[in-house]
Amino acid sequence: MNLKSKVVAVAIATLFAGSAFAQSGSQSKVDVGNINQTQAGLLNKQEMDLGNAKAGGKSDVTAKNINQTQAGLLNQQKMNVGNAQ
């Protein structure tokens, strides 16, 4: 096989590999319960991410008794559960 044929073969293989990768996406399956996240004080930041999926993904989340609490001034709080992009 000459060099030109090798380059074309690699380009075609790369094209198909990229298509398969783009279609795969991500999957998330999470089953959680009794989670407590607490924070107290000033100028704090709190985040909780459960079962998030990207790249055309699928998310299946079962969540029970999830508590996120905070006390104090100028705090930030964020919770993401089962987001799929």
C-alpha positions as CSV (number, residue, x, y, z in Angstrom):
1,M,0.0,0.0,0.0
2,N,1.5,3.3,-1.0
3,L,1.6,6.4,1.2
4,K,-1.4,8.1,-0.4
5,S,-3.6,5.0,0.2
6,K,-2.4,4.9,3.8
7,V,-3.3,8.5,4.4
8,V,-6.8,8.0,2.9
9,A,-7.4,4.9,4.9
10,V,-6.4,6.6,8.2
11,A,-8.7,9.6,7.3
12,I,-11.7,7.3,6.7
13,A,-11.1,5.4,9.9
14,T,-10.8,8.6,11.9
15,L,-14.1,9.9,10.3
16,F,-16.0,6.7,11.3
17,A,-14.4,6.7,14.8
18,G,-15.4,10.3,15.4
19,S,-19.0,9.6,14.3
20,A,-19.3,6.6,16.7
21,F,-17.9,8.7,19.5
22,A,-20.2,11.6,18.9
23,Q,-23.3,9.4,19.0
24,S,-22.4,7.5,22.2
25,G,-23.1,10.3,24.7
26,S,-22.9,9.6,28.4
27,Q,-25.2,7.7,30.7
28,S,-25.8,8.2,34.3
29,K,-27.8,5.9,36.6
30,V,-27.9,6.9,40.3
31,D,-29.9,5.6,43.2
32,V,-29.2,7.6,46.4
33,G,-31.0,8.2,49.7
34,N,-30.5,10.0,53.0
35,I,-27.9,12.5,51.9
36,N,-27.3,15.6,54.1
37,Q,-25.1,18.5,53.1
38,T,-24.8,21.3,55.6
39,Q,-22.7,24.5,55.9
40,A,-22.6,27.3,58.3
41,G,-20.6,30.6,58.3
42,L,-20.1,33.6,56.0
43,L,-19.2,33.8,52.3
44,N,-19.4,30.1,51.6
45,K,-20.3,28.2,48.4
46,Q,-22.1,24.9,48.4
47,E,-22.9,22.7,45.4
48,M,-24.4,19.2,44.9
49,D,-24.4,17.4,41.6
50,L,-26.0,14.0,41.3
51,G,-26.4,11.9,38.1
52,N,-25.7,14.6,35.5
53,A,-24.9,13.5,31.9
54,K,-23.4,15.4,29.0
55,A,-22.9,15.0,25.2
56,G,-26.5,13.9,24.4
57,G,-26.5,11.8,27.5
58,K,-29.2,10.0,29.4
59,S,-29.8,10.4,33.1
60,D,-31.8,8.1,35.4
61,V,-31.9,9.3,39.0
62,T,-33.8,8.0,42.0
63,A,-33.2,10.3,45.0
64,K,-34.9,10.2,48.4
65,N,-34.4,12.3,51.5
66,I,-31.9,14.8,50.1
67,N,-31.2,17.8,52.3
68,Q,-29.0,20.7,51.6
69,T,-28.9,23.4,54.2
70,Q,-26.8,26.4,55.0
71,A,-26.8,29.2,57.6
72,G,-24.9,32.5,57.5
73,L,-24.6,35.5,55.3
74,L,-23.6,36.0,51.6
75,N,-23.6,32.2,50.8
76,Q,-24.3,30.5,47.5
77,Q,-26.1,27.2,47.2
78,K,-26.6,25.1,44.1
79,M,-28.1,21.6,43.4
80,N,-28.2,19.8,40.1
81,V,-29.9,16.4,40.0
82,G,-30.3,14.3,36.9
83,N,-29.5,17.0,34.3
84,A,-28.9,15.7,30.7
85,Q,-27.4,17.9,28.0
